[in-house]
Each structure stands twice: as structure tokens, then as C-alpha cells.
Amino acid sequence: MPISYDRVKNPELEMRRRIDALTAGTKPTKAMVQASIAPLIAKIDRTAKLRASTEAVADRNRSAVYNANRRTEKPSERELDALNKYRQAAIATGQKLKVFSPTVQLGASQIRSGSIWVALSTPYTDRWTVGDNAVANHLLGTWSTESVNTNQSLAGICTFFTPVPGRFNVRFAPFVSLSYSFYMNAFQLSFPPSPTVSRASSSGFVGAYVTAWDGSQWVEMADARETLWDRRVSINDEVMDSYDSSQRGVQANFQTVGNPLTFALWAWGGVITSARDGTFGFGHSLARLEAAVPYVIIEQMI
């Protein structure tokens, strides 16, 4: 049974001893960092392939119905010109949406009395990004992501630790302040009928992800995500929204094992967009997300 802090002669020294025992001074290599996030990348790729496969089946079915009732009508040049001008106007509207760097308003860390815990602040161990418009800075604990049409932009920062031997529950809780904006538009000419329908989608999220090295590979221990938005439009619809400096407290809980393992703790997030032009229409999607992680909590819960 751990000794309560109010029963030791030097609480600060006791806290320092517990922190050192909890984190064990792990110093990962670049290869460790990249391998530790690989299970998450594989999961995201599988989800994207499943989504694309589902949409492809729907398109084939819709095209089959259209071909069975084939019509020869086509839009006039004036209609196509108006459609193209509307597309350009939609793109310009999305570009006008701005995302301001989030401001940090620190709140209570909600530590249980007697728990062994550590609050880590910048600089963190390393960073990770996916997508042309993804940028992360582990020295400052910030990341910025932007995705346009069918794409994704993901980023995160990480820290590592090796706990003391034993089996106990651990809570990893990054404090995230974020700002975001998104815009979607799907338009379709009402005549003639289109075999392919215009559509667009957008989603944004933040998460806490944990993997562990079992001696031969990195295995997933926890994947906690908070969805900020998840919207879809089709045919004739338009959606936009933005938010500045929203405070989020996503957390992941996992259990250690008897033999001490090295754990990788990731605070991450990003945006995923999709857009598809219909036969006589267009789809457009744009999303941005910026985040700051001033500190993370690693708590051995008792």
C-alpha cells in the first residue's frame, strides 16, 4: 500500500522519487518513435480503404440503374459555365475561413489523492505527421493540420516511459487546447439525371494513443478519441462551422504488466476530408485544425 504524502517527512522528495520510478528515464530512438505510431497509421489506412470500398459499391449500383434507363440529354454550355463559376465561388468561400492559434486556459488536472503521477510539459520526445499540410512541433507542443477534398492531415506529439514492475492501471491525459474550421459544399444540376452524385464529407478529432513494446513489436494498448465534428453533404447542400480555443481533456486508460514494458504515449489529432464531383455537379471540402498541448498527465491510479 503506497504511503500517503501527508505521512512522509519530505513530500516533495517523495514525489520526486515516485516520478523517477514511474518514468524510468526512457530515451527512445527515432526508429522507436516511428514504429510506436505504426499500428495507428495501419488502422487509419484500413478505415479509409473500407470507406472508399463502400462508396465504390454505391456508385456502381447507382450507375447500373442509370445505364438501364439511359438518357441522351446533356447540360447546355451556359449551364456548365454557371456550374464552374459556382465551384470557384465555393472554393473561395472555404479559403476565407480562418483558424486562429488556440489560447491555453489551464484547468484542474484532477489527480486522485495518493496517486503516483507526473505532469510533463514541453519539450516532448518527438513528433509525427501525415499529409502535405500537417506540421508538428514537439518542442512547443503544437500541431497544425489542413485537408482539402479527398485527403487527410494528421499530427501528434509523444513521450515515452517505462513503469516500475507490477500490474496497475495508468491514466494518460493530455490537456489539449484547439481551434478549427471546416467547409463543405455539394451541388448537382437537377436536370438531366446524373449517374454519379456529388458529395463531400469532413471530420476532425483529437486523441490519446498508447502502444507498448512487447520485445518483438509495438502493440496497441489504448486508443481514445474525441470527435469534434463529422459531417456529410450530397447533391445540393452547404455546411460550415468554426471554433476558437476549445479546451479538451481526452484521456486513455491502460494496464501495465508484471514485467516492465516501454510505453509510447501519443497526443494527436487531425482532419479527414472527402469530395467527389458528380457527373453534372461538384463536391468540395476543406478543414483545418490547430492544437496546443501545454502538458500531459501520467497517473498510476490506486
C-alpha positions in Angstrom: 0.0 0.0 0.0 1.6 3.3 -1.0 2.4 5.8 1.8 0.2 8.9 1.8 2.1 12.1 1.1 0.9 13.7 4.4 2.7 10.9 6.3 6.2 11.4 4.9 8.7 13.9 6.3 9.5 15.4 2.9 6.5 15.3 0.5 8.4 17.0 -2.4 11.3 14.5 -2.2 8.8 11.6 -2.0 7.0 13.0 -5.1 10.3 13.2 -7.0 11.2 9.6 -6.0 7.9 8.4 -7.3 8.1 10.4 -10.6 11.6 9.0 -11.2 10.4 5.5 -10.5 7.4 5.9 -12.8 9.1 7.3 -15.8 12.5 5.5 -15.5 14.2 8.0 -17.8 13.3 6.3 -21.1 15.2 7.7 -24.1 13.7 6.4 -27.3 15.4 6.3 -30.7 13.9 7.8 -33.9 13.2 4.2 -35.1 11.2 3.6 -31.9 9.2 6.7 -32.4 8.2 5.8 -35.9 7.4 2.2 -35.0 5.3 3.1 -32.0 2.8 5.0 -34.1 2.7 2.4 -36.9 -0.3 0.5 -35.5 -2.4 3.7 -35.5 -1.4 4.5 -39.1 -2.4 1.0 -40.2 -5.7 1.3 -38.5 -6.4 4.7 -40.2 -5.5 3.3 -43.6 -7.8 0.3 -43.1 -10.7 2.6 -42.2 -10.0 4.8 -45.3 -10.0 1.7 -47.6 -13.3 0.5 -46.1 -14.9 3.9 -46.6 -13.7 4.0 -50.3 -14.9 0.5 -50.9 -18.4 1.3 -49.5 -18.7 4.4 -51.7 -17.5 2.5 -54.8 -20.2 -0.2 -54.3 -22.9 2.6 -54.0 -21.5 4.3 -57.2 -21.6 1.0 -59.2 -25.2 0.3 -58.1 -26.3 3.9 -59.0 -24.6 3.7 -62.4 -26.3 0.4 -63.2 -29.7 1.9 -62.6 -28.8 4.9 -64.7 -27.5 2.8 -67.6 -30.7 0.7 -67.5 -32.6 4.0 -68.1 -30.0 5.8 -70.3 -30.9 9.3 -71.4 -29.2 11.3 -74.1 -29.8 14.8 -72.6 -26.8 16.9 -71.6 -26.5 20.3 -69.9 -26.1 23.3 -72.1 -22.8 25.2 -72.3 -24.4 28.0 -70.3 -25.4 25.6 -67.5 -21.9 24.2 -67.4 -20.3 27.6 -67.3 -22.6 28.6 -64.4 -21.7 25.4 -62.6 -18.0 26.1 -62.9 -18.4 29.6 -61.6 -20.3 28.2 -58.6 -17.5 25.8 -58.0 -14.9 28.6 -57.9 -17.1 30.6 -55.6 -17.4 27.6 -53.2 -13.6 27.2 -53.1 -13.2 30.9 -52.4 -15.7 30.7 -49.5 -13.8 27.9 -47.9 -10.5 29.7 -48.2 -11.9 32.7 -46.3 -12.4 30.6 -43.2 -9.5 31.4 -40.8 -8.2 29.4 -37.8 -6.5 31.3 -35.1 -3.9 29.7 -32.9 -5.6 28.4 -29.7 -5.1 30.1 -26.4 -4.4 28.0 -23.4 -6.6 28.3 -20.3 -5.2 25.8 -17.8 -7.7 23.9 -15.7 -7.5 21.5 -12.8 -5.6 18.3 -13.6 -7.9 16.1 -11.5 -5.3 13.9 -9.8 -6.6 11.4 -7.2 -5.2 11.7 -3.7 -2.3 9.4 -3.1 -1.8 8.5 -6.8 1.7 8.4 -8.3 1.7 10.9 -11.1 3.8 13.2 -13.2 2.8 16.2 -15.2 5.0 16.6 -18.3 5.3 19.8 -20.2 7.2 20.9 -23.3 9.5 19.9 -24.8 8.2 16.4 -25.6 10.1 13.5 -27.0 9.2 13.7 -30.7 6.5 14.4 -33.3 4.7 12.7 -36.1 2.8 14.0 -39.2 0.8 12.5 -42.1 -0.3 14.7 -45.0 1.3 17.6 -47.0 -0.3 20.3 -44.8 0.5 18.7 -41.4 3.1 20.4 -39.1 4.0 19.5 -35.6 6.5 20.9 -33.1 7.3 18.7 -30.1 9.5 21.4 -28.6 6.4 23.7 -28.3 3.8 21.0 -28.0 1.8 22.3 -31.0 0.4 21.0 -34.3 -1.4 22.3 -37.3 -3.4 20.3 -39.9 -5.3 21.1 -43.1 -7.0 18.8 -45.6 -8.7 19.7 -48.9 -11.1 17.5 -50.9 -10.1 13.8 -50.7 -7.2 13.8 -48.3 -6.2 13.6 -44.6 -3.9 15.6 -42.4 -2.8 14.1 -39.0 -0.2 15.1 -36.5 0.8 14.5 -32.9 3.5 14.6 -30.2 4.7 11.9 -27.9 6.6 10.9 -24.8 7.8 7.6 -23.5 8.1 5.9 -20.1 8.9 2.6 -18.5 6.9 2.0 -15.3 8.1 0.1 -12.2 7.5 -3.7 -12.2 3.9 -4.6 -11.3 0.4 -4.7 -12.6 -1.5 -1.4 -12.1 -3.8 1.0 -14.0 -2.4 4.1 -15.7 -4.2 7.1 -17.0 -2.7 9.2 -19.8 -4.4 12.5 -20.1 -3.1 15.2 -22.5 -4.6 18.6 -22.0 -5.4 20.0 -25.5 -6.5 23.5 -26.5 -7.6 23.7 -30.1 -9.2 25.8 -32.8 -10.8 24.5 -36.0 -12.9 25.4 -39.1 -14.5 23.4 -41.9 -16.5 24.0 -45.0 -18.3 21.6 -47.4 -20.4 22.1 -50.5 -22.0 19.6 -52.8 -24.0 20.8 -55.8 -25.9 18.9 -58.5 -27.7 20.1 -61.6 -31.3 19.0 -61.2 -31.6 18.1 -64.9 -30.5 15.9 -66.6 -30.2 12.9 -64.1 -26.7 12.1 -63.1 -25.2 8.6 -62.8 -22.7 9.9 -60.3 -23.9 12.1 -57.4 -21.8 15.0 -55.9 -20.9 14.6 -52.3 -18.4 15.9 -49.6 -17.6 15.0 -46.1 -15.3 16.2 -43.3 -14.4 15.1 -39.8 -12.0 16.3 -37.1 -10.8 14.7 -33.9 -8.2 14.6 -31.1 -7.0 11.6 -29.3 -4.7 9.9 -26.8 -3.0 6.8 -28.2 -0.8 4.3 -26.3 1.4 1.5 -27.6 3.8 -0.9 -25.8 6.9 -2.7 -26.9 6.5 -6.4 -26.1 10.0 -7.4 -27.0 9.3 -8.0 -30.7 6.8 -5.4 -31.9 4.7 -2.4 -30.8 1.2 -3.4 -29.8 -1.8 -1.1 -29.2 -2.8 -0.6 -25.6 -5.4 2.2 -25.8 -7.0 4.3 -28.5 -9.2 7.1 -27.1 -10.6 9.7 -29.5 -13.0 12.6 -29.2 -14.8 13.6 -32.4 -15.1 17.3 -32.9 -17.3 17.1 -35.9 -18.3 14.5 -38.5 -20.5 15.9 -41.3 -21.5 14.8 -44.8 -23.4 16.6 -47.6 -24.6 15.5 -51.1 -26.5 16.8 -54.1 -27.4 20.3 -53.0 -26.1 21.3 -49.6 -23.6 23.5 -47.9 -22.2 23.4 -44.3 -19.6 25.4 -42.5 -18.5 26.0 -38.9 -15.6 27.2 -36.8 -14.5 27.3 -33.1 -11.6 29.0 -31.4 -9.7 27.9 -28.3 -11.8 24.9 -27.2 -10.3 23.1 -24.2 -10.4 19.2 -24.4 -9.4 16.6 -21.8 -9.2 13.4 -23.8 -7.7 10.5 -21.8 -6.6 6.9 -22.3 -6.6 4.2 -19.6 -4.4 1.1 -19.8 -2.9 -1.5 -17.6 0.8 -2.4 -17.1 2.0 -6.0 -16.8 4.3 -7.7 -14.4 7.5 -7.2 -16.5 8.1 -3.5 -17.2 7.5 -2.6 -20.8 8.3 0.6 -22.6 5.2 2.6 -23.4 4.7 5.3 -26.1 2.1 7.9 -25.2 0.8 10.0 -28.1 -1.4 13.1 -28.0 -2.6 13.5 -31.6 -5.4 14.7 -33.9 -6.3 15.9 -37.3 -8.8 16.2 -40.1 -10.1 13.9 -42.8 -11.9 15.2 -45.9 -13.5 13.7 -48.9 -15.1 15.3 -52.0 -16.3 13.8 -55.3 -17.7 15.6 -58.3 -20.9 14.3 -59.7 -21.5 13.8 -63.5 -23.2 17.2 -63.6 -22.0 18.8 -60.3 -19.2 19.2 -57.9 -18.1 18.5 -54.4 -15.7 20.5 -52.3 -14.4 20.0 -48.7 -11.8 22.0 -46.6 -10.9 21.5 -42.9 -8.3 23.0 -40.6 -7.3 22.1 -37.0 -4.7 23.7 -34.8 -3.8 22.4 -31.3 -1.6 23.1 -28.4 -0.7 20.6 -25.6 0.8 22.6 -22.7 1.1 19.5 -20.5 0.2 15.8 -20.2 -0.6 13.8 -17.1 0.7 10.3 -16.5 -1.0 8.9 -13.4 -0.7 5.5 -11.7 -4.1 5.1 -10.2 -4.5 3.5 -6.8 
